[in-house]
């Protein structure tokens, strides 16, 4: 679990217990969130979003704002499991 501040908000970053990621990957995820910055405050309780990174993959976050600002990394999907469907016939 990590604690960080953006603007006036104090956030907690936690990781689902089902994930197996090392400390370097956790640090990269935290740095990715810091780049998003104040955009985090626009998410409401129960929202979810994804950050795509070359090294880790698609990082799925869930947002809690009650009683605290908490982001949970709920899943990580490596690029080999991404599927892109441009149009549906």
C-alpha positions in Angstrom: 0.0 0.0 0.0 1.2 3.5 -0.9 0.1 6.9 0.2 0.5 9.9 -2.0 -0.9 13.5 -2.4 -2.2 15.3 -5.4 -3.3 18.8 -4.9 -5.1 18.9 -1.6 -6.2 15.2 -1.7 -4.5 12.4 0.1 -4.8 9.1 -1.8 -4.1 5.5 -0.9 -2.9 3.1 -3.6 -3.5 -0.6 -2.9 -3.1 -3.7 -4.9 -5.6 -6.6 -5.1 -4.2 -9.7 -3.2 -4.6 -11.8 -6.3 -1.9 -9.8 -8.1 1.7 -10.9 -8.1 3.8 -7.9 -9.0 7.2 -6.8 -7.8 8.2 -3.6 -6.1 9.6 -2.0 -9.3 6.3 -2.5 -11.1 4.4 -1.1 -8.1 6.7 2.0 -8.2 6.1 2.4 -12.0 2.3 2.3 -11.3 2.6 4.9 -8.7 4.6 7.1 -11.0 2.0 6.7 -13.7 -0.7 7.9 -11.3 1.4 11.0 -10.4 1.5 11.9 -14.1 -2.3 11.9 -14.2 -2.2 14.3 -11.4 -5.3 16.4 -10.7 -7.4 14.3 -13.2 -7.8 11.8 -10.4 -10.1 14.2 -8.5 -12.6 14.0 -11.4 -13.4 10.3 -10.8 -16.4 9.5 -8.6 -16.9 6.7 -6.1 -17.2 3.4 -8.0 -15.6 4.6 -11.2 -12.9 2.6 -12.9 -10.2 3.5 -15.4 -7.3 1.9 -17.2 -3.7 3.0 -17.8 -1.8 1.4 -20.7 2.0 1.0 -20.3 4.5 -0.8 -22.5 6.3 -2.5 -19.7 3.4 -3.7 -17.5 0.3 -3.8 -19.7 -3.2 -2.5 -19.1 -3.6 -1.6 -15.4 -7.2 -1.6 -14.2 -8.0 0.8 -11.3 -11.1 1.1 -9.2 -11.9 4.3 -7.4 -13.3 4.8 -3.9 -13.9 8.2 -2.5 -15.9 7.3 0.6 -14.7 7.3 3.4 -11.2 8.0 1.9 -9.6 8.5 -1.5 -8.5 4.9 -2.4 -7.3 3.5 -5.7 -7.1 -0.2 -6.1 -5.2 -2.0 -8.8 -7.7 -4.7 -9.4 -6.1 -6.3 -12.4 -3.2 -6.1 -14.8 -3.6 -7.4 -18.4 -0.4 -8.0 -20.4 -0.3 -6.7 -23.9 -0.5 -10.3 -25.4 -4.1 -10.5 -24.1 -5.3 -7.2 -25.6 -7.7 -7.5 -28.5 -8.8 -4.6 -30.6 -12.0 -4.6 -32.6 -12.3 -1.5 -34.7 -15.7 -2.2 -36.1 -18.5 -4.6 -35.5 -20.2 -6.1 -38.5 
